[in-house]
Every structure is written in structure tokens, then in C-alpha cells.
Amino acid sequence: MIRVLLTDDHPVVRFGLRTILEAQEDLTVVGECGSGEEAIELATSLTPDVVLMDLKMPGMDGATATAEIITRTPSRVVVLTTFDTDGDILRAIEAGATAYLLKDAPSDELVEAVRAAARGETVLASPVATKLVSAVQRPGLSAREAEVLGFVARGLSNIAISHELNVSEATVKSHLLHVFAKLDVNDRTAAVTVALRRGWLPQLP
């Protein structure tokens, strides 16, 4: 029996996931929670085979929680999210996630991903795999630097970015200084312009 922990801040989503998984004879849900902090606590105490992890939640985000769970337990983490940006994907994979699926994935795909993850196999949704290959092959900015610059491109201030990423404002400034150095620019606007021109950031709508 594959034991699964559900982590999502929406109770309705958790209910749907539980219904799908427990309809399978070889899967059982041993716990559920709505935050990264709770996920770490429950994963440590329950040691499930697989943790289904949302990325964007109040407090600690899913990627940070994933890294902690991978460090503390033998559990595998399957990211299930609506987000498929390069930064989100790379952070989750770098944190140690075994699989990365989007929430619009068919239920049978989700079930098979949980089974594969329990076996230690990597599973990536097709659009996610394409983005990941592209991001890994792209030179220049690190995943976090690109993520910070992406927020800059959307008009967020340093303090707003720090809140989005749950890091200090000083850390955001440090990432931006590295970005400026790599792009040979002196300000935020120039950094975004050059990064877009080089294809290191997605074109903004």
C-alpha cells in the first residue's frame, strides 16, 4: 500500500485528491494539511511514501517545504500546482521533487505519477518537461535570479519580491546585484530589457 500525504491550502482540492487516490486499491491518504510548515511536521511524523505538494501556500512555500522533507525523510515529493513558470519548475526540481504535475492533469495521470514516484521514478508533465529542458540549456541567470528578475519585470518592488519569495529584502538586493553584473547593466529597467532581448525571460504580455 502506497501511503500519501496531501498538502494544499484549499480544502476542496484536498477532498478531490483524496477521493481520486482512495478509489485505488493500492493507495491510501494518511494525512492532509494546508501549509508548508504543516507538511514538514506531518511528513516527519508519518513518513508517507509520497507527499503531494502545492507550491503557492500561505507562509512557507512548497519548494522550501519540499527541500526540508527530502532532507528529513525518505518520502518522495510530487508537486501538483497551477504554476508552470521556469522559476517555479526549477526551484521545485532543485529542492528534490520527484515529479511535477499541473492541476489540470487527468486523474489517471496523477495516480500513475504517485505510483511512479513511490518507485523513485521521475515524472514531469509534458509542458513542464519542455520548459525544464529549455531552462537548463539556457545560459546566464540562475533559476532564483531569473525568478527575481521576472518579478521586477512585473513591476514589483524589492520588498514585495521578498514577501513573494519569503526571503529578506537584502537577499533580493543581492540577487539583483548578481543579475546586474551578469548582464553588465546598472539598473532594473536595463536588466529586464537585456534579459528579454537575450531570451532569458519570457516575453511579457
trRosetta pair geometry for C-beta under 8 A, 3 or more apart (Angstrom, degrees):
i j d omega theta_ij theta_ji phi_ij phi_ji
1 26 6.1 -161 -119 -163 48 53
1 27 7.4 152 -165 -98 72 13
1 28 5.5 10 176 5 118 117
2 26 5.8 49 7 142 97 85
2 27 5.1 -27 67 -106 102 66
2 28 7.2 158 78 24 51 67
2 49 4.9 -101 -157 65 72 149
2 50 6.3 18 171 5 109 115
2 114 6.5 131 131 144 147 103
2 115 6.6 -135 -36 -104 165 60
2 118 4.7 -70 -128 -92 124 161
3 28 5.9 -26 -109 72 60 92
3 30 4.7 20 -170 -25 104 131
3 46 7.4 -148 148 155 130 106
3 48 4.5 -135 117 -141 94 76
3 49 4.9 119 50 2 72 92
3 50 7.5 164 86 28 48 70
4 21 5.7 -88 52 -175 156 155
4 27 6.1 13 -11 -169 127 98
4 28 6.9 170 22 85 85 38
4 29 5.2 -47 76 -103 96 59
4 30 6.7 150 60 11 39 82
4 48 5.7 89 -130 -178 12 136
4 49 7.0 -44 -70 58 54 87
4 50 5.0 -20 -110 73 79 97
4 51 7.5 150 -162 -97 61 26
4 52 6.2 29 -177 -15 110 103
4 114 6.3 -17 -96 -155 131 133
5 29 7.5 114 -101 -158 24 71
5 30 6.2 -46 -75 64 72 90
5 31 4.9 -7 -124 68 88 93
5 32 7.0 171 -169 -86 60 41
5 33 7.5 -1 176 12 102 98
5 39 7.0 129 134 -144 128 77
5 42 5.7 154 -147 120 137 119
5 43 5.9 -142 45 -84 167 76
5 46 6.2 133 -77 81 122 140
5 48 4.2 -169 -21 4 97 154
5 50 7.4 -168 27 98 70 50
5 51 4.6 -19 66 -114 106 75
5 52 7.0 -166 89 25 52 69
5 75 7.4 -14 21 -149 123 149
6 14 5.0 123 134 -139 138 91
6 17 5.3 144 -124 96 131 136
6 18 6.4 -74 -31 -63 157 85
6 29 5.9 -4 -19 -145 111 120
6 31 7.3 -159 31 103 70 50
6 32 4.0 -9 65 -114 104 93
6 33 7.4 160 91 25 63 53
6 52 5.2 -10 -117 59 58 114
7 32 7.3 -174 -72 -156 38 58
7 33 5.5 -9 -112 68 76 85
7 34 7.3 164 -160 -98 60 16
7 35 7.7 -85 -160 61 100 17
7 36 7.4 74 180 -93 137 43
7 38 7.4 166 -124 87 100 95
7 39 4.2 17 -105 -93 144 122
7 51 6.3 19 -3 178 119 98
7 52 6.4 179 30 89 71 61
7 53 5.0 5 65 -114 123 57
7 54 5.9 -135 114 17 78 81
7 57 7.6 -69 158 -52 95 158
7 62 7.1 144 114 -116 126 99
7 65 7.3 -156 166 121 162 153
8 13 4.6 -93 131 95 150 125
8 14 5.2 -173 57 -62 108 85
8 17 7.2 129 6 -2 141 145
8 32 7.9 -35 33 -166 79 102
8 34 6.6 -32 96 -119 36 63
8 52 7.5 -28 -35 116 103 101
8 54 4.2 103 -110 -31 71 131
8 57 7.5 -155 -150 -88 33 118
8 80 7.6 -49 -76 83 119 108
9 34 4.3 84 -118 -172 53 93
9 35 6.6 59 -90 -71 97 60
9 54 6.5 -113 2 74 77 153
9 57 4.4 154 -38 -133 121 92
9 58 6.1 118 -121 7 150 87
10 13 4.1 70 85 6 109 111
10 14 6.9 175 92 -11 58 83
10 34 7.7 138 -5 -128 23 106
11 14 5.5 -55 -148 37 37 113
11 15 6.3 41 154 -24 68 103
11 34 7.4 -37 -63 -82 70 125
12 15 5.6 -50 -149 32 32 114
12 16 6.6 33 152 -18 63 104
13 16 5.8 -55 -152 36 32 111
13 17 6.3 30 152 -17 66 107
13 54 7.7 69 113 -73 151 133
13 103 7.6 -48 -140 -142 124 131
14 17 5.7 -56 -146 38 32 110
14 18 6.1 34 155 -21 66 106
14 32 4.9 101 -164 -170 133 141
14 34 7.7 -81 -42 -80 140 83
15 18 5.8 -54 -147 36 29 112
15 19 6.4 32 154 -22 63 106
16 19 5.7 -55 -150 33 30 113
16 20 6.5 28 154 -17 65 106
17 20 5.8 -55 -149 36 32 110
17 21 6.1 21 159 -12 68 112
17 29 7.8 114 117 -93 90 138
17 52 6.3 -171 -175 104 148 163
17 80 7.6 125 -105 95 135 164
17 110 7.8 -121 -131 164 85 149
18 21 6.1 -62 -141 42 27 104
18 22 5.8 9 169 -6 67 117
18 29 4.9 -55 -126 -8 87 165
18 32 6.9 -55 -67 -61 120 143
19 22 6.6 -62 -132 44 18 97
19 23 6.6 29 160 -32 57 107
20 23 6.1 -62 -163 20 25 114
20 24 7.9 17 147 -17 57 102
20 107 4.8 -140 -140 -149 128 115
20 110 6.4 27 136 86 147 135
20 111 6.7 -133 154 -63 102 99
21 24 6.1 -60 -173 25 42 110
21 27 4.6 -109 -180 131 84 135
21 28 7.6 150 136 -106 105 8
21 29 5.7 101 89 -52 133 100
21 110 8.0 -89 -73 126 84 112
21 111 6.9 169 -107 -105 60 84
21 114 6.9 52 -119 -6 109 175
22 27 6.6 -120 -87 101 35 91
22 28 6.4 57 -111 -123 83 50
22 29 5.8 -65 -58 2 106 101
24 27 4.2 44 77 24 117 109
24 111 5.8 147 -60 -145 147 126
26 115 7.3 52 99 -103 129 109
27 111 7.0 -118 -24 -143 154 90
27 114 6.4 48 -113 115 133 142
27 115 7.7 -90 -69 -69 110 84
29 32 6.6 10 172 -51 122 101
30 46 5.3 155 122 -175 128 135
30 48 5.4 -175 45 -95 127 106
31 42 4.8 -161 125 -172 151 134
31 46 5.4 -144 -2 -48 138 167
31 48 7.1 -132 34 -53 100 128
33 38 3.5 -159 -178 121 143 127
33 39 5.6 -162 73 -66 130 60
33 41 7.9 130 -94 58 167 99
33 42 5.6 -175 -25 -5 136 145
34 38 6.5 43 47 41 50 147
34 57 6.7 173 163 -154 61 125
34 58 7.8 21 138 37 97 101
35 38 4.7 92 59 10 85 102
35 39 6.8 -141 98 -10 45 88
35 57 5.3 173 -121 143 51 131
35 58 6.1 -55 -106 73 106 80
35 59 5.0 26 -157 55 123 130
35 60 6.5 89 168 47 90 87
36 39 5.4 -52 -148 31 34 117
36 40 6.7 35 156 -20 65 100
36 57 5.9 159 -28 68 83 128
36 59 6.2 -149 37 105 96 97
36 60 3.1 -112 74 99 131 103
36 61 6.0 35 -49 71 147 13
36 62 6.0 -151 -89 -85 105 36
36 64 6.0 45 -178 77 156 95
36 65 3.2 -144 -154 -56 95 127
36 68 8.0 101 169 32 101 130
37 40 6.1 -53 -157 31 31 109
37 41 6.6 27 150 -15 63 108
37 59 5.8 -51 -11 137 113 143
37 60 5.2 125 -45 17 75 128
37 65 7.4 -106 -46 -100 28 112
38 41 5.6 -57 -149 39 36 113
38 42 6.0 26 158 -12 71 110
39 42 6.1 -60 -141 43 26 103
39 43 5.9 26 161 -19 65 112
39 51 6.4 93 -169 -167 109 134
39 53 6.6 72 -150 -113 157 96
39 62 7.9 45 20 -124 167 68
39 65 4.8 57 73 177 129 139
39 69 6.6 -56 136 -64 100 130
40 43 5.9 -56 -139 38 25 109
40 44 6.2 25 159 -20 61 110
40 60 7.9 -11 -13 95 122 159
40 65 5.6 -129 -48 -148 94 86
40 68 4.8 -18 -111 111 124 133
40 69 5.9 -133 -108 -68 66 79
40 72 7.1 77 -161 34 89 149
41 44 6.0 -62 -153 35 24 110
41 45 6.5 6 158 -5 63 112
42 45 5.9 -63 -142 45 32 101
42 46 5.4 0 171 7 72 119
43 46 6.5 -64 -121 53 21 90
43 47 7.0 69 174 -91 55 33
43 48 6.4 -77 -125 25 69 93
43 51 5.5 -19 -97 -78 122 138
43 69 4.6 -7 109 -130 165 109
43 72 7.2 108 107 84 107 115
43 73 5.2 -133 149 7 99 158
43 75 5.3 -98 -161 16 110 159
44 47 7.4 5 -169 -62 18 71
44 69 7.8 -128 -52 -121 73 68
44 72 5.4 -36 -97 138 99 136
44 73 6.0 -141 -97 -57 49 116
47 73 5.4 -169 -118 -150 76 118
47 74 6.8 37 -160 43 105 87
47 75 6.3 -157 -158 -54 52 100
48 51 6.0 122 71 -68 123 71
48 75 5.4 53 72 -118 68 123
49 75 6.6 140 168 -129 11 72
49 76 6.7 -4 155 26 61 97
49 118 4.7 26 151 -125 125 101
50 75 6.7 153 -100 -169 14 88
50 76 5.1 -27 -107 71 70 94
50 77 7.5 145 -162 -98 62 21
50 78 5.8 15 -175 -5 111 111
50 114 5.2 142 110 -155 170 83
50 117 5.1 92 -116 99 119 123
50 118 5.3 -70 -46 -70 114 84
51 66 7.8 -177 89 -111 129 72
51 69 5.9 -52 17 174 161 162
51 75 5.2 58 -20 152 104 133
51 76 7.2 -173 22 90 72 44
51 77 4.8 -23 66 -110 102 71
51 78 7.0 177 84 27 48 68
52 78 5.3 -26 -107 73 61 102
52 80 5.3 -3 -172 6 96 127
52 114 7.2 -34 -72 -97 105 109
53 62 4.6 135 159 -159 104 114
53 65 6.6 -175 -144 90 128 117
53 66 5.8 121 139 -76 174 99
53 77 5.2 2 -4 -167 135 104
53 78 6.7 156 19 77 81 45
53 79 5.2 -44 76 -104 96 57
53 80 6.9 136 63 22 41 73
53 97 7.2 -123 54 -110 132 113
54 57 5.6 104 93 -52 114 107
54 62 5.4 -148 99 -71 44 138
54 79 7.9 96 -121 -158 13 68
54 80 6.5 -47 -83 77 58 74
54 81 5.7 118 -150 -93 57 83
55 61 6.1 10 174 180 62 98
55 62 3.9 -104 -114 40 37 130
55 63 6.3 29 -140 -33 91 83
55 79 6.2 38 -59 -159 97 113
55 81 4.3 14 4 -102 108 149
55 83 5.5 -85 62 41 144 128
55 88 5.8 45 -180 -158 165 111
55 92 6.5 -71 -100 -74 116 121
56 61 6.5 -20 -106 -134 39 97
56 62 7.1 -47 -21 -3 28 109
56 81 7.0 106 6 -146 85 116
56 82 7.9 -52 27 46 122 94
56 83 6.4 105 -22 -24 115 135
57 60 7.3 0 80 81 105 54
57 61 6.4 150 40 -123 76 44
57 62 6.3 99 3 -49 108 84
59 166 7.7 58 169 -108 35 139
60 64 5.1 -115 -171 84 95 126
60 65 5.4 111 130 -57 119 96
60 166 6.6 120 -115 -170 45 170
61 64 5.2 92 61 12 76 103
61 65 7.0 -145 99 -3 38 94
61 165 7.8 -57 -8 -151 145 40
61 166 6.1 -165 -10 7 100 135
62 65 5.5 -58 -143 42 34 111
62 66 6.0 43 156 -29 68 103
62 79 6.5 113 140 -126 136 97
62 81 7.1 -155 44 -74 161 127
62 92 7.0 1 111 -104 104 103
63 66 5.5 -48 -149 29 31 117
63 67 6.8 33 154 -20 62 100
63 88 7.6 -150 -52 -154 128 58
63 91 4.2 -12 -137 137 160 108
63 92 5.0 -106 -102 -82 94 58
63 94 7.9 31 -166 64 117 87
63 95 4.6 -179 -171 -33 75 151
63 97 7.9 -71 -119 -33 68 119
64 67 5.9 -52 -155 30 33 111
64 68 6.7 28 150 -14 64 106
64 95 7.2 -113 -76 -120 18 139
64 166 6.9 -71 -25 79 155 139
65 68 5.7 -58 -152 38 35 111
65 69 6.2 34 153 -20 69 108
66 69 5.8 -58 -146 37 30 110
66 70 6.2 28 158 -19 66 107
66 77 4.7 143 -136 147 98 172
66 79 7.1 -26 -81 -73 145 101
66 92 6.3 69 25 -145 167 68
66 95 4.1 82 91 128 114 131
66 96 5.9 -178 147 60 99 86
66 97 5.4 -31 -163 -64 150 87
67 70 5.9 -56 -147 36 28 110
67 71 6.4 27 154 -20 62 109
67 95 4.0 -95 -59 -153 85 91
67 96 6.1 124 -106 13 52 111
68 71 5.7 -58 -151 36 30 112
68 72 6.1 7 161 -4 67 116
69 72 6.2 -69 -139 47 26 98
69 73 5.6 -37 -175 37 68 111
69 75 5.8 -56 165 69 109 120
69 77 6.0 111 85 -67 134 123
70 73 7.5 -71 -107 57 13 70
70 75 7.7 -108 -90 73 46 76
70 77 6.5 -74 -61 -6 95 123
70 95 6.8 155 7 150 137 71
70 96 3.6 24 -83 102 170 158
76 98 4.4 -13 -169 -3 106 149
76 99 7.7 51 156 3 112 95
76 117 4.3 171 128 163 139 96
76 118 6.3 -151 33 -86 139 35
76 120 6.8 -149 -85 -95 136 48
77 95 7.8 -47 74 110 153 105
77 96 6.6 81 32 104 124 84
77 97 4.7 -84 96 -118 105 67
77 98 6.0 141 58 10 53 84
77 99 7.8 -158 107 39 50 69
77 117 7.7 -122 70 -168 19 137
78 97 7.0 103 -116 -167 18 97
78 98 6.3 -46 -76 67 64 93
78 99 4.2 -6 -124 64 83 111
78 100 7.7 -165 -165 -69 57 27
78 101 6.7 8 173 10 101 108
78 113 5.8 117 -142 136 137 109
78 114 6.1 -83 -16 -93 163 63
78 117 4.9 -100 -64 -53 107 165
78 123 7.5 1 -125 60 104 115
79 92 4.7 1 -58 -165 160 146
79 97 4.7 -6 -23 -148 108 153
79 99 6.8 -162 30 98 67 58
79 100 4.6 0 61 -115 114 68
79 101 6.9 167 90 29 62 59
80 101 5.1 -9 -108 72 73 98
80 102 7.7 94 -157 -169 58 6
80 103 6.0 91 164 -84 86 72
80 105 7.7 -101 -137 27 95 125
80 110 7.1 41 -112 -128 132 110
81 84 7.7 164 95 -58 99 63
81 88 7.0 -135 106 167 153 135
81 100 7.8 -34 28 -161 104 80
81 101 7.9 135 24 84 59 52
81 102 6.7 -55 77 -121 54 51
81 103 6.4 -78 137 -34 11 97
82 102 6.7 66 -122 -159 32 84
82 103 5.1 -32 -72 18 71 123
82 104 7.9 73 -118 -21 74 89
83 88 4.3 -147 130 -136 119 174
84 88 6.8 -111 -114 72 10 128
84 89 6.5 36 -159 -56 53 111
84 102 5.9 -23 -61 -87 120 118
84 125 7.7 -78 -112 75 126 130
84 127 6.0 23 180 114 153 114
84 128 5.7 -113 -141 -88 105 81
84 131 6.4 147 163 5 92 160
85 88 4.7 91 57 8 82 104
85 89 6.9 -155 89 -6 40 89
85 131 7.8 -164 -179 -177 19 150
85 147 7.8 111 120 -113 125 85
85 150 7.2 113 176 -177 142 167
85 202 7.6 -111 -140 -1 92 138
86 89 5.9 -62 -148 39 29 110
86 90 6.1 21 161 -14 67 112
86 131 5.6 -144 -89 172 71 108
86 132 7.9 156 -134 -90 70 41
86 134 7.4 -92 -104 89 118 100
86 135 4.3 154 -152 -91 112 131
86 143 7.2 -144 139 -135 87 84
86 146 6.4 -41 99 120 122 142
86 147 8.0 -145 90 -73 81 77
86 202 7.4 166 -4 -34 114 106
87 90 6.1 -59 -142 40 26 105
87 91 6.2 26 161 -19 64 110
87 143 5.7 136 -130 178 60 81
87 144 7.4 96 -147 -102 102 31
87 146 5.7 -159 -78 96 98 95
87 147 3.3 116 -142 -89 143 98
87 150 6.1 -125 -22 17 141 148
88 91 6.1 -59 -147 36 25 109
88 92 6.4 20 159 -15 62 110
88 147 7.9 123 -44 -111 50 120
89 92 6.1 -64 -153 37 27 107
89 93 6.3 17 157 -12 66 111
89 100 6.1 84 -135 176 81 163
89 128 5.7 170 -118 -158 128 91
89 131 5.7 134 5 104 165 120
89 132 5.4 -126 148 -79 135 88
89 135 6.9 156 80 14 120 156
90 93 5.9 -58 -141 42 31 106
90 94 5.8 29 160 -17 67 112
90 132 7.2 153 -75 -125 70 78
90 135 5.7 -123 -61 134 120 149
90 136 7.9 163 -106 -67 107 74
90 143 3.5 -147 113 -122 141 140
91 94 5.9 -58 -141 42 25 109
91 95 6.2 29 156 -25 62 109
91 143 6.0 -179 -57 138 67 133
91 144 7.2 91 -88 -77 102 77
91 147 7.1 34 -46 -59 123 154
92 95 5.6 -56 -149 32 28 114
92 97 4.4 -6 161 3 90 144
92 100 5.7 115 105 -100 140 118
93 96 7.9 107 176 -25 30 10
93 97 5.8 -75 -91 52 38 97
93 100 6.7 -51 -65 -40 89 137
93 132 6.7 89 -33 -130 158 128
94 143 6.5 -162 -18 35 144 156
97 100 5.9 80 121 -66 137 88
98 117 4.4 121 99 -137 135 93
98 120 7.1 -118 -136 -148 136 36
98 121 7.4 85 174 82 112 34
98 122 5.9 -134 -175 -104 64 58
98 123 7.2 38 133 23 80 79
99 113 4.9 142 176 -176 159 107
99 116 6.9 104 -75 86 136 108
99 117 4.9 -88 -9 -76 123 115
99 122 6.5 166 -81 -160 64 46
99 123 3.8 7 -122 59 112 92
99 124 6.9 -156 -150 -67 60 45
100 123 7.6 -173 31 97 49 65
100 124 5.3 13 53 -122 95 74
100 125 6.5 -95 107 10 73 88
100 128 5.0 -162 107 168 114 157
100 132 8.0 128 55 -57 149 135
101 105 4.7 -41 -180 -19 114 155
101 109 7.0 156 -137 128 134 107
101 110 6.3 151 135 -102 167 73
101 113 5.6 -44 -49 -101 137 178
101 123 7.1 -2 -57 118 99 108
101 125 5.0 113 -127 -48 54 111
101 128 7.6 -118 -101 -5 25 151
102 105 5.5 133 68 -38 66 91
102 125 5.2 -24 1 -16 91 176
102 127 7.3 9 -22 56 140 117
102 128 6.9 -178 -37 -44 96 115
105 109 4.6 -113 171 87 107 128
105 110 5.5 131 101 -57 118 86
105 113 7.7 14 143 -12 158 143
105 125 6.1 -118 -85 -101 120 122
106 109 4.6 94 62 3 83 106
106 110 7.2 -148 96 -6 45 85
107 110 5.5 -52 -151 34 37 114
107 111 6.4 38 153 -20 68 104
108 111 5.6 -50 -146 36 35 113
108 112 6.3 33 156 -16 66 106
109 112 5.9 -57 -146 40 29 108
109 113 6.2 34 153 -24 64 107
109 125 7.9 68 157 -105 138 87
110 113 5.6 -57 -149 33 29 113
110 114 6.6 30 154 -20 64 102
111 114 5.9 -53 -154 32 32 111
111 115 6.6 29 151 -14 64 106
112 115 5.6 -53 -149 39 36 113
112 116 6.1 37 153 -20 68 106
112 123 7.7 158 114 -122 83 154
113 116 5.6 -53 -143 38 31 111
113 117 6.1 34 156 -22 65 105
113 123 4.4 -162 -131 103 88 159
114 117 5.8 -52 -145 35 28 112
114 118 6.5 33 154 -22 61 105
115 118 5.7 -54 -153 32 30 114
115 119 6.8 23 150 -12 62 106
116 119 5.7 -62 -156 40 35 108
116 121 4.1 -76 179 71 91 118
116 122 7.9 -61 142 57 117 13
116 123 4.9 99 88 -48 141 125
117 120 7.5 55 -176 -70 34 15
117 121 6.8 -97 -76 60 28 67
117 123 6.5 -82 -57 15 84 116
124 128 4.8 -135 -178 94 93 110
124 129 4.1 121 110 -69 126 88
124 132 6.5 -71 -155 9 154 146
125 128 4.3 81 61 9 86 113
125 129 6.9 -157 85 -13 39 85
126 129 5.8 -53 -145 31 29 111
126 130 6.7 29 157 -18 62 104
127 130 5.7 -51 -151 34 36 114
127 131 6.5 33 154 -16 66 105
128 131 5.8 -57 -150 39 32 109
128 132 6.1 34 153 -23 67 108
129 132 5.7 -55 -144 35 30 113
129 133 6.4 30 158 -18 64 104
130 133 6.1 -55 -150 34 28 108
130 134 6.4 25 154 -15 62 110
131 134 5.7 -60 -150 40 31 113
131 135 6.0 29 155 -20 68 109
132 135 5.7 -56 -144 37 29 109
132 136 6.2 26 159 -18 65 108
133 136 6.0 -57 -145 37 27 108
133 137 6.2 19 159 -13 63 112
134 137 6.1 -65 -147 41 25 105
134 138 6.3 32 154 -34 63 107
135 138 5.6 -51 -148 22 31 116
135 143 7.1 53 168 -101 128 91
135 146 7.9 -157 -146 63 106 167
138 141 8.0 -16 124 48 111 79
138 199 7.3 -135 -130 115 119 94
138 200 6.2 143 169 -118 128 69
140 182 6.0 116 -164 162 78 131
140 183 8.0 52 -161 -74 119 78
140 195 8.0 157 146 -125 148 84
140 198 6.9 107 -63 127 163 144
140 200 5.2 -69 85 -108 150 137
141 145 4.1 -137 -166 95 97 117
141 146 4.4 127 113 -59 130 84
141 149 6.8 -70 -139 11 160 140
141 179 6.4 21 -113 -114 114 87
141 182 6.4 150 -80 97 69 158
141 195 7.0 18 -26 -127 142 119
141 200 5.4 102 13 179 117 131
142 145 4.5 93 50 8 78 105
142 146 6.9 -147 88 -5 38 86
142 178 7.9 -4 15 125 111 141
143 146 6.0 -58 -150 38 27 109
143 147 6.3 29 151 -23 63 108
144 147 5.4 -51 -146 35 34 116
144 148 6.4 36 154 -20 66 102
144 165 8.0 87 -151 -147 96 144
144 175 6.1 -107 128 -122 99 135
145 148 5.8 -52 -149 35 31 110
145 149 6.3 25 154 -13 64 109
145 175 5.3 -169 -105 -171 67 97
145 178 5.9 -97 -106 94 128 115
145 179 5.1 164 -170 -74 108 95
145 182 7.5 56 165 21 157 149
146 149 5.8 -57 -145 42 31 109
146 150 6.2 41 151 -29 64 104
146 195 7.7 162 -124 -164 76 137
146 200 6.3 -131 -112 160 108 92
146 201 6.5 179 -158 -89 90 78
147 150 5.5 -50 -151 29 30 117
147 151 6.9 29 151 -16 61 100
147 165 7.2 113 126 -94 125 125
148 151 5.9 -55 -158 33 34 109
148 152 6.6 36 145 -20 66 103
148 161 6.0 68 -142 -178 77 142
148 165 7.4 -25 -87 -42 81 154
148 172 6.0 164 -138 -146 124 76
148 175 4.5 119 0 117 167 140
148 176 6.3 -124 138 -64 134 75
148 179 7.0 -138 85 -39 116 141
149 152 5.2 -47 -149 34 41 117
149 153 6.4 47 150 -24 67 100
149 176 7.6 136 -78 -110 76 73
149 179 5.5 156 -68 -135 119 154
149 191 6.1 -122 -131 138 115 116
149 192 6.5 172 -178 -91 95 70
149 195 5.7 95 153 -19 148 175
149 200 7.9 16 87 116 150 109
149 201 6.2 -112 114 -80 113 131
150 153 5.5 -49 -150 31 33 115
150 154 6.8 24 151 -12 62 105
150 201 5.9 174 -88 -140 77 110
150 202 7.6 38 -121 32 112 90
151 154 5.7 -60 -152 40 36 107
151 156 4.4 -46 167 46 94 134
151 160 7.4 -170 171 105 122 96
151 161 4.5 128 113 -109 150 103
151 164 6.1 176 -114 56 144 156
151 165 8.0 -102 -31 -35 156 109
152 155 7.8 76 178 -50 32 12
152 156 6.6 -88 -85 57 31 79
152 161 7.2 -8 -58 -70 69 142
152 176 7.3 111 -65 -108 144 114
152 188 5.2 -139 -171 -163 130 111
152 191 7.0 9 106 85 154 121
152 192 5.9 -144 110 -67 106 113
153 192 4.6 146 -93 -134 85 123
153 195 7.9 -107 -66 75 126 128
153 196 7.5 124 -119 -59 135 112
153 201 6.1 148 -42 169 158 153
153 204 5.8 -159 156 -64 116 129
154 204 7.4 174 -84 -122 66 125
156 160 4.1 -131 -167 94 96 124
156 161 5.0 123 121 -59 125 81
156 164 6.9 -11 -167 -15 163 140
157 160 4.6 95 51 7 76 103
157 161 7.0 -139 95 -6 39 86
158 161 5.7 -55 -148 36 31 111
158 162 6.4 35 152 -24 65 103
158 169 5.2 77 136 -154 107 93
158 172 4.8 153 -160 106 86 136
158 173 6.0 26 -146 -64 143 80
158 176 7.4 -74 -104 -17 107 146
159 162 5.5 -48 -149 31 34 115
159 163 6.7 35 151 -18 63 101
159 169 5.4 -18 -94 -98 64 122
160 163 5.7 -53 -155 34 34 111
160 164 6.5 36 148 -21 66 104
161 164 5.5 -52 -148 34 36 114
161 165 6.2 9 161 1 69 111
161 172 4.9 122 94 -131 119 140
162 165 6.4 -69 -142 51 26 94
162 166 7.8 101 165 -79 56 4
162 167 5.5 -108 -145 79 72 65
162 168 6.0 -29 -147 158 127 16
162 169 4.5 -68 -49 -77 155 58
162 171 7.0 120 -117 56 97 95
162 172 5.0 -99 -68 -26 85 132
163 166 7.4 25 -169 -73 29 45
165 171 8.0 -128 100 100 130 123
165 172 7.3 145 43 -82 135 99
167 171 4.2 -83 154 73 120 145
167 172 6.5 144 92 -47 111 80
168 171 4.7 106 59 -1 79 99
168 172 7.3 -139 101 -2 49 83
169 172 5.5 -50 -154 33 40 114
169 173 6.4 42 148 -20 68 103
170 173 5.6 -52 -149 36 34 113
170 174 6.4 39 150 -24 65 104
171 174 5.5 -50 -149 32 33 115
171 175 6.6 35 152 -19 64 101
172 175 5.8 -54 -153 34 33 110
172 176 6.5 29 151 -17 65 107
173 176 5.6 -57 -149 38 33 112
173 177 6.4 37 152 -23 66 102
174 177 5.7 -50 -150 31 32 112
174 178 6.7 32 152 -16 62 103
175 178 5.8 -57 -156 36 34 111
175 179 6.4 36 147 -21 66 105
176 179 5.3 -50 -147 35 37 116
176 180 6.3 42 152 -22 67 101
176 188 7.1 -30 -155 -94 129 86
176 191 7.3 -105 -158 -44 83 176
177 180 5.6 -48 -147 33 32 113
177 181 6.5 33 153 -19 63 105
178 181 5.7 -54 -150 36 32 111
178 182 6.3 29 154 -17 66 108
179 182 5.9 -58 -146 38 29 108
179 183 6.1 6 162 0 66 114
179 191 5.4 58 134 -154 115 136
179 195 7.7 -25 -169 -65 112 131
180 183 6.3 -71 -142 50 24 96
180 184 7.9 100 164 -78 55 4
180 185 5.4 -108 -145 74 70 73
180 186 6.4 69 -161 -108 122 22
180 187 7.7 73 -115 -23 118 14
180 191 5.9 -72 -88 -82 64 122
181 184 7.4 21 -175 -74 28 44
183 190 7.5 160 123 126 126 89
183 191 5.4 128 59 -128 156 71
183 194 4.6 129 -170 94 121 142
183 195 6.3 -61 -98 -58 141 81
184 194 7.8 -170 59 -151 74 169
185 190 3.8 -175 -161 114 131 118
185 191 5.0 -167 74 -70 142 65
185 194 5.8 -161 -46 1 135 143
186 190 6.5 42 45 43 59 147
187 190 5.1 89 61 14 78 104
187 191 7.0 -138 100 -11 39 92
188 191 5.6 -56 -149 32 31 114
188 192 6.5 27 157 -16 66 104
189 192 6.0 -56 -152 35 30 107
189 193 6.3 29 152 -19 65 110
190 193 5.6 -56 -145 38 33 114
190 194 6.1 27 160 -15 68 108
191 194 6.2 -59 -145 39 25 104
191 195 6.1 23 158 -17 63 113
192 195 5.9 -59 -143 40 27 110
192 196 6.2 27 159 -19 64 108
192 201 7.0 -46 -149 36 66 163
193 196 6.1 -60 -151 36 25 109
193 197 6.4 24 153 -20 62 110
194 197 5.6 -56 -148 36 32 113
194 198 6.3 20 157 -10 67 109
195 198 6.0 -62 -146 43 29 103
195 200 4.4 -86 -162 69 82 109
195 201 4.5 57 131 -8 112 112
196 199 7.6 39 -179 -72 31 26
196 200 7.6 -85 -60 50 21 70
196 201 5.3 -51 -80 63 63 107
196 203 6.5 89 -153 -103 105 60
196 204 7.6 -55 -108 -4 134 90
